[in-house]
């Protein structure tokens, strides 16, 4: 994004949440920066743009000697909102959500979230291909087809979209072995996480479970599913506790199972001698992508999702989840 385009985006986000009488003026940033000097109600404010304000990015921002007064981003996670508020820094999303409190300005808006649907061409197949590439699969049609089991056509379309979005770079335009390169892993991961949240299956089933240790409990339940040939894979904090051992104190667990309806999720539960109960310790959801199933790994007997999906799922679960996501990204993603 060029500086002039970035300036327009930041200005539009600010104007969407400010009163018409605010009299916003926004200066162009320096060539190598995403910081802006703004004047609102004739008062100066330091603004910083972040494409996605995840907790790790915000913590880095707070180490600067001159942190901003307001962060503007396409997305500000729940954990980041809490940390920014603790440090007296406001935030504005391009969705129209905002929380800004200064001695001369107070803004509080909920904004409008996009509904779960294919956004900008993203589909579960595209998510699956991005998931595979992030785990190290070469971004060619043949390699992604072999790794994910998706059709050649689906792989071709997904790679073309990711290239068109600038998330991959192409060496050659055609053919099953046409060369593409991943040049900015963090940028692809951020895009993947955002779209994974938009396309997250809405179906969930809460079931009761008794265990002293959540990992051992899920491993035992998983054995019952394996005996019935029912695919499953753990995610969330229970998976992170195995993938990134620094995670502790897990009370509940999340597992993906095969099923596209509540009755199918109920069947998966009863297959493992589990029963639906409101507020249960185990949450069952449908597999979000084929790749989530195909590229799962087993660690200490626990089948866990590919690390990009684990990062995406953890980033939906508050401060502890985002902290765990950073650990997973560092340990499994080589960040």
For each residue, the residues with C-beta under 8 A, 3 or more apart:
1: 5 6 9
2: 5 6
3: 6 7 28 29 31
4: 7 8 28
5: 1 2 8 9
6: 1 2 3 9 10 29 34 49
7: 3 4 10 11 26 28 29 36
8: 4 5 11 12
9: 1 5 6 12 13 49 94
10: 6 7 13 14 26 36 47 49 72
11: 7 8 14 15 24 26
12: 8 9 15 16 94
13: 9 10 16 17 72 92 93 94
14: 10 11 17 18 24 26 38 40 47 72 92
15: 11 12 18 24
16: 12 13 94 96
17: 13 14 92 96 98 100 107 109
18: 14 15 22 24 40 107
19: 22
20:
21: 41
22: 18 19 40 41 105
23: 39 40 41 42
24: 11 14 15 18 38 39 40
25: 38 39 40
26: 7 10 11 14 36 37 38 39 47
27: 36 37 38
28: 3 4 7 36
29: 3 6 7 33 34 35 36
30: 33 35
31: 3
32:
33: 29 30
34: 6 29 48 49 50
35: 29 30 46 47 48 49 68
36: 7 10 26 27 28 29 46 47 48 49
37: 26 27 44 45 46 47
38: 14 24 25 26 27 44 45 46 47 70
39: 23 24 25 26 42 43 44 45
40: 14 18 22 23 24 25 43 45 105
41: 21 22 23 104 105
42: 23 39
43: 39 40 102 104 105
44: 37 38 39
45: 37 38 39 40 69 70 102 105
46: 35 36 37 38 66 68 69 70
47: 10 14 26 35 36 37 38 68 69 70 71 72
48: 34 35 36 61 67 68 70 71 72
49: 6 9 10 34 35 36 71 72 73
50: 34 53 57 58 61 71 72 73
51: 73 74 190
52: 57 73 74 75 77 190 193 194
53: 50 57 58 71 73 75 76 77 80 84 91
54: 57 58 77 79 80 190 193 315 322 325
55: 58 59 77 79 80 83 319 322 323 325 326
56: 59 60 322 325 326 329
57: 50 52 53 54 60 61 80
58: 50 53 54 55 61 62 71 80 83 84
59: 55 56 62 63 83
60: 56 57 63 64
61: 48 50 57 58 64 67 68 71
62: 58 59 67 83 87
63: 59 60
64: 60 61 67
65:
66: 46
67: 48 61 62 64 87 89
68: 35 46 47 48 61 71 89
69: 45 46 47 89 90 102
70: 38 45 46 47 48 89 90 91 92 100
71: 47 48 49 50 53 58 61 68 76 80 84 89 90 91 92
72: 10 13 14 47 48 49 50 91 92 93 94
73: 49 50 51 52 53 76 91 92 93 94
74: 51 52 93 94 95 194
75: 52 53 93 95 194
76: 53 71 73 80 81 84 91 93 97
77: 52 53 54 55 80 81 315 322
78: 81 82 318 319
79: 54 55 82 83 318 319 321 322 323
80: 53 54 55 57 58 71 76 77 83 84 91 322
81: 76 77 78 84 85 91 99
82: 78 79 85 86 319
83: 55 58 59 62 79 80 86 87 319
84: 53 58 71 76 80 81 87 89 90 91
85: 81 82 88 89 99
86: 82 83
87: 62 67 83 84
88: 85 101
89: 67 68 69 70 71 84 85
90: 69 70 71 84 98 99 100 101 102 107
91: 53 70 71 72 73 76 80 81 84 98 99 100
92: 13 14 17 70 71 72 73 97 98 100 107
93: 13 72 73 74 75 76 96 97 98 111
94: 9 12 13 16 72 73 74
95: 74 75 111 112 113 114
96: 16 17 93 109 110 111 112
97: 76 92 93 109 110 111
98: 17 90 91 92 93 107 108 109 111
99: 81 85 90 91 107 108
100: 17 70 90 91 92 105 106 107 108
101: 88 90 105 106 107
102: 43 45 69 90 105 106
103:
104: 41 43
105: 22 40 41 43 45 100 101 102
106: 100 101 102
107: 17 18 90 92 98 99 100 101
108: 98 99 100
109: 17 96 97 98
110: 96 97
111: 93 95 96 97 98
112: 95 96
113: 95
114: 95 117 119 198
115: 198
116: 198 199 200 202
117: 114 198 199
118: 121 122 123 199
119: 114 122 195 198 199
120: 165 195
121: 118 126 161 165
122: 118 119 126 127 161 195 198 199
123: 118 126 127 158 199
124: 127 128 199 288 289 290
125: 128 129 150 154 157 158 289 290
126: 121 122 123 129 130 157 158 161 162 195
127: 122 123 124 130 131 192 195 196 199 288 289 291
128: 124 125 131 132 148 150 158 289 290 291 292
129: 125 126 132 133 144 148 150 154 155 158 159 162 291
130: 126 127 133 134 158 162 167 188 191 192 308
131: 127 128 134 135 192 289 291 292 295 306 308 309
132: 128 129 135 137 144 147 148 291 295 306
133: 129 130 136 137 139 144 162 168 182 188
134: 130 131 182 185 188 189 192 306 307 308 333
135: 131 132 295 306 307 308
136: 133
137: 132 133 143 144 147 148
138: 143 144
139: 133 143 144 159 162 168 180 181 182
140: 143 144 159 176 177 178 179 180
141: 144 145 152 155 156 159 175 176 177 178
142: 145 146 176 177
143: 137 138 139 140 146 147
144: 129 132 133 137 138 139 140 141 147 148 150 155 158 159
145: 141 142 148 149 150 151 152 155
146: 142 143
147: 132 137 143 144 291 294 295
148: 128 129 132 137 144 145 155 290 291 294 295
149: 145 290 294
150: 125 128 129 144 145 154 155 158 290 291
151: 145 154 155
152: 141 145 155 156 176
153: 156 157
154: 125 129 150 151 157 158
155: 129 141 144 145 148 150 151 152 158 159
156: 141 152 153 159 160
157: 125 126 153 154 160 161
158: 123 125 126 128 129 130 144 150 154 155 161 162
159: 129 139 140 141 144 155 156 162 163 168 180
160: 156 157 163 164
161: 121 122 126 157 158 164 165
162: 126 129 130 133 139 158 159 165 167 168 180 188
163: 159 160 166 167 168 169 170 180
164: 160 161
165: 120 121 161 162 191
166: 163
167: 130 162 163 182 184 187 188 191
168: 133 139 159 162 163 180 181 182 183 188
169: 163 180 181 183
170: 163 173 178 179 180
171: 178 179 180 181
172: 175 178 179
173: 170 178
174: 178
175: 141 172 178
176: 140 141 142 152
177: 140 141 142
178: 140 141 170 171 172 173 174 175
179: 140 170 171 172
180: 139 140 159 162 163 168 169 170 171
181: 139 168 169 171
182: 133 134 139 167 168 185 188
183: 168 169
184: 167 187 188
185: 134 182 188 189 333
186: 189 190 335
187: 167 184 190 191
188: 130 133 134 162 167 168 182 184 185 191 192
189: 134 185 186 192 193 308 311 329 333
190: 51 52 54 186 187 193 194
191: 130 165 167 187 188 194 195
192: 127 130 131 134 188 189 195 196 308 312
193: 52 54 189 190 196 197 308 311 312 315
194: 52 74 75 190 191 197 198
195: 119 120 122 126 127 191 192 198 199
196: 127 192 193 199 200 288 309 312
197: 193 194 200 312 315 316
198: 114 115 116 117 119 122 194 195
199: 116 117 118 119 122 123 124 127 195 196 288
200: 116 196 197 288 316
201: 204 285 286 288
202: 116
203: 259 260 261 262 265 285 286
204: 201 265 283 284 285
205: 262 265 266 269 276 283 284 285
206: 276 277 278 279 280 282 283 284
207: 269 274 275 276 277 280 282 283 284
208: 274 275 276 277 280 281 282
209: 217 221 253 274 280 281 282
210: 217
211: 214 216 217 218 220 281
212: 216 217
213: 216 217
214: 211 217 218 238 241 250 251 252 253 281
215: 218 219 238 241 242 250 300 302
216: 211 212 213 219 220
217: 209 210 211 212 213 214 220 221 253
218: 211 214 215 221 222 234 238 253 255 282 302
219: 215 216 222 223 300 301 302
220: 211 216 217 223 224
221: 209 217 218 224 225 255 272 274 282
222: 218 219 225 226 232 234 301 302 303
223: 219 220 226 227
224: 220 221 227 228 271 272 273
225: 221 222 228 230 231 232 257 268 271 272
226: 222 223 229 230
227: 223 224
228: 224 225 271 272
229: 226
230: 225 226 257 258 268 271
231: 225 257 258 287 293
232: 222 225 255 256 257 258 268 303
233: 255 256 287 292 293 296 303 304 305
234: 218 222 238 239 253 254 255 256 302 303 304 305
235: 238 239 254 255 256 304 305 309 310 313
236: 239 240 253 254 310 313 314 317 321
237: 240 241 247 250 252 253 254 314 317 320 321 324
238: 214 215 218 234 235 241 242 250 252 253 254 302
239: 234 235 236 242 243 254 302 304 305 310
240: 236 237 243 244 247 310 314 324 325 327 328
241: 214 215 237 238 244 245 247 248 250
242: 215 238 239 245 299 300 302 304
243: 239 240 299 304 307 310 328 331 332
244: 240 241 247 324 327 328 330 331 332
245: 241 242
246: 324 327
247: 237 240 241 244 250 324 327
248: 241
249:
250: 214 215 237 238 241 247 253
251: 214 281
252: 214 237 238 281 282 283
253: 209 214 217 218 234 236 237 238 250 281 282 283
254: 234 235 236 237 238 239 282 283 285 313
255: 218 221 232 233 234 235 282 283 284 285
256: 232 233 234 235 284 285 286 287 288 292 293 305
257: 225 230 231 232 265 268 284 285 286 287
258: 230 231 232 264 268 286 287 293
259: 203 264 265 267 268 284 286
260: 203 264 286
261: 203 264 265
262: 203 205 265 266
263: 266 267
264: 258 259 260 261 267 268 286
265: 203 204 205 257 259 261 262 268 269 284 285 286
266: 205 262 263 269 270 276
267: 259 263 264 270 271
268: 225 230 232 257 258 259 264 265 271 272 284
269: 205 207 265 266 272 274 275 276 284
270: 266 267 273 274 275
271: 224 225 228 230 267 268
272: 221 224 225 228 268 269
273: 224 270
274: 207 208 209 221 269 270 282
275: 207 208 269 270
276: 205 206 207 208 266 269 280
277: 206 207 208 280
278: 206
279: 206
280: 206 207 208 209 276 277 283
281: 208 209 211 214 251 252 253
282: 206 207 208 209 218 221 252 253 254 255 274
283: 204 205 206 207 252 253 254 255 280
284: 204 205 206 207 255 256 257 259 265 268 269
285: 201 203 204 205 254 255 256 257 265 288
286: 201 203 256 257 258 259 260 264 265
287: 231 233 256 257 258 290 292 293
288: 124 127 196 199 200 201 256 285 292 309
289: 124 125 127 128 131 292 293 309
290: 124 125 128 148 149 150 287 293 294
291: 127 128 129 131 132 147 148 150 294 295 306
292: 128 131 233 256 287 288 289 295 296 305 306 309
293: 231 233 256 258 287 289 290 296
294: 147 148 149 290 291
295: 131 132 135 147 148 291 292 306
296: 233 292 293 303 304 305 306
297: 303 304 306
298: 301 302 303 304
299: 242 243 302 304
300: 215 219 242
301: 219 222 298
302: 215 218 219 222 234 238 239 242 298 299
303: 222 232 233 234 296 297 298
304: 233 234 235 239 242 243 296 297 298 299 310
305: 233 234 235 239 256 292 296 309 310 313
306: 131 132 134 135 291 292 295 296 297 309 310
307: 134 135 243 310 311 328 329 332 333
308: 130 131 134 135 189 192 193 311 312 333
309: 131 196 235 288 289 292 305 306 312 313
310: 235 236 239 240 243 304 305 306 307 313 314 325 328 332
311: 189 193 307 308 314 315 325 328 329 333
312: 192 193 196 197 308 309 315 316
313: 235 236 254 305 309 310 316 317 321
314: 236 237 240 310 311 317 321 322 324 325 328
315: 54 77 193 197 311 312 321 322 325
316: 197 200 312 313 321
317: 236 237 313 314 320 321 322
318: 78 79 321 322
319: 55 78 79 82 83 322 323
320: 237 317 323 324
321: 79 236 237 313 314 315 316 317 318 324 325
322: 54 55 56 77 79 80 314 315 317 318 319 325 326
323: 55 79 319 320 326 327
324: 237 240 244 246 247 314 320 321 327 328
325: 54 55 56 240 310 311 314 315 321 322 328 329
326: 55 56 322 323 329 330 335
327: 240 244 246 247 323 324 330 331
328: 240 243 244 307 310 311 314 324 325 331 332 333
329: 56 189 307 311 325 326 332 333 335
330: 244 326 327 333 334 335
331: 243 244 327 328
332: 243 244 307 310 328 329
333: 134 185 189 307 308 311 328 329 330
334: 330
335: 186 326 329 330
